[in-house]
Amino acid sequence: MKKLILTSVLVGCLGFASLAQFLMKNNTHMLRSGDEHYFNITNNVAPGAKGPSVVWDFRNLETKSTLTSYMYSAYSTEKTAELPEANTVLEEYGTRFFFKASNGIIEQYGTVTKNNTLTKYDVPFVKMVFPFNYGDSYSGNFSGTIYGKNNYEAQFTGTYLLEADAYGTIILPDNITYDNVFRIKTVKEQCYNGKDACNCVSISYKWYAEDVRYPLLTIIQSQNSKGIKTIRTAYYSKGENKIDNDSPTKLTAQNVEVNIYPNPFMDEFKLDYTITTDTDVNIEIYDNSGRKLNSIQKLNQKAGYYTEIICNEDVKNQFGMFHIRVIAGNEVVSKTVIRGE
């Protein structure tokens, strides 16, 4: 197993990437016995773009059914003796996934289906490692045996690759919006009974927020000789808006305070700022590619409170994500805002 730390570079030298990312940590995102996580199962969609500062708009997902994920101790369930390494079980639709969740790693040691087909790993599949951040990747091998009815038995081997391939803002149904999220892509290739060519490839995409332990959105795909097909799409049904349309977003530095609202916006948003010393102020607006759209200069402003209204014309009537920088003397405050359609 190998962990690679990759370096990401954003177009231009604006430093937005460092402002937008959070670090997934063991104490905030590890599987935890006793938890439940609630999903709405929806129509299948494509996972969207990868890279920095992406806006994923999934507002049009249509709920077909619901799903609850249950997490509990492996020591209180069947098959514990056959999977002694596991300490945590995740159960969905009656299928139990057995994990060892400790020391900053989530390793899968087995699966038991409703008809008691047992998948047992002798070399585990690594589900997650901590800490993890945009640009990180982790790869390795796994192997094991499947035991089914009528003495069915099949050996398998495979490889996996986890990579945090994108970060940005996700918009879920009911305009539930999370800024500062990143996406983890997992590719798992599995071969049966010693075959040279892998005959089972699964790809999953999971979006994570800093203050939600489990995924906000999961998209699962299968891949074969005919191509890639999305087979499951589910989003977190208890999500809450992290960008409040009614309350200003406050950003502070030592000598400047900035409020931006509403966010997301439709026709215009207000940018209120307070400076504590006399200084020049420059408000810069960039699109998602890092191209400067506008610059508003205020020279020799006296200490005090000021308001600017930013209209659609100021963002060239574009939709999507914009990066606002307020430069007051030697201090810079940055914020991402979204114009919805």
Secondary structure, 3 states (H helix, E strand, C coil): CEEEECCCCCCCCCCHHHHHCCCECHHHHCCCCCCEEEEEEECCCCCCCCEEEEEEECCCCCEEEEEEEEEEEHHHCCCCCCCCCCCEEEEECCEEEEEEEECCEEEEEEEECCCCCEEEEEEEEEEEECCECCCEEEEEEEEEEEECHHHCEEEEEEEEEEEEEEEEEEEEHHHEEEEEEEEEEEEEEEEECCCCCCCEEEEEEEEEECCEEEEEEEEEEEEECCEEEEEEEEEECCCCCCCCCCCCEEEECCCEEEEEECCCECCEEEEEEEECCCEEEEEEEEECCCCEEEEEEEEEECCEEEEEEEEHHHHCCCCEEEEEEEEECCEEEEEEEEECC
